[in-house]
Amino acid sequence: MTEYFFPARTMAWIRKRRKSKRTGFKFILIQGLLIAGLLLLNGTLVRAFILANQPVLDIRISQAIQFIVPLLMIFAQLWIYDFLTSTTVDQD
C-alpha cells in the first residue's frame, strides 16, 4: 500500500533523511538545555569577573557588558563545538 503513495525512490530518500541526528524534538530540547546552561555559566563568570575587578565605574556600561559578553561567549562556544563535531562526522 505504501508503494502506491510513495515510490521506492521516495521511501529510500525518507529513510536516508531520517538518519540525521540534528532534527527532532530531542535535538531541540538538548540544544535548548545546553544553551540555557551555558548562559547561566557564562553570566555567572562575567558577573564574578566584574564584581572582583570593577573594570568600569559607570553602572550602565557594566550592565551592558553583563548582557552582551555571555551571549558572545555562547556564540563562540557553539561555533567551536560545531567546528569540532563537523570534522569528526563521516561525510556521505
N, C-alpha and C positions, 0 to 999 in steps of 0.2 A: 504494500500500500504506500509506503513512503517513497518508493521509486517513482510512483506516478507523480507525486508532488515535487519531489526533489531528485533530479537525475544523479547518477553515480558521481559525476564530476562535482556537483554541488555538495553532496554528502562528504566527499573527501576534503573539500575546502572547509566545510563546517568542522570536521574532526581536526583538521590542521589548525584552524582558528582557535579551537578550544584549548590547545596546548599552551597558550600564552599564560604566563604566571602573573601578568600585570593587569588583569581585568577581574572584575567581580567585586562582590561585597567585601569579602575577606581582605583583599588587597587594599581597598579604600579604607577599611577600618584600621588595618595595621598602619597605613601611611598617616592617617589622622592621629592615631595614638602616638606614633613616632614624632610627628611634628609638635604635638602638644607637649610631650616630654622634653623635646629639645628646646622649645620655647621657655618652658619652666626652668630648665637647667641654665640656659643662656641668660635669661633675665636675672636669675639669682647670681650668676657670676659677674655680670655687668654691674648689678646693684652693689655687690660686695666690693668690687673694684672702685666704684665711685665713692662709697662711704669711707673706704680705707685711705684713699689718696686725695680726695677733694680736688680734682684737677681743674674744676671751673667754679667760679664764685656765683654766677647767675643761675638761679633755680630753673629758669626756662630752658637754658642750654642743657643743664643736667637732665631734665625730663625728656628732652628731645633725644639725647644720647641713650637714655634708658629705653626709649621706644624703638629707635631705629637700629641700633647695634645688634640686639638679639635677632631681629629679622634678617639682617645681613649675614649674621653667623649661621642661621638656619639655611639660607640660600647657599652659602659656601659649603656647609656640611653635606647637604643633599647633592650638590654638584660633585663633590669628591666621592661620595658614596656611589652615585650613578656612574661616574668615570671608572671606579674600581670594579664595579659589578659588570659593566658593559665589556670590559676587556677579558673577563673570565667566562662569559656566556658563549656557548657554541653558536656559531652563525649557521643558519640553514642555507 
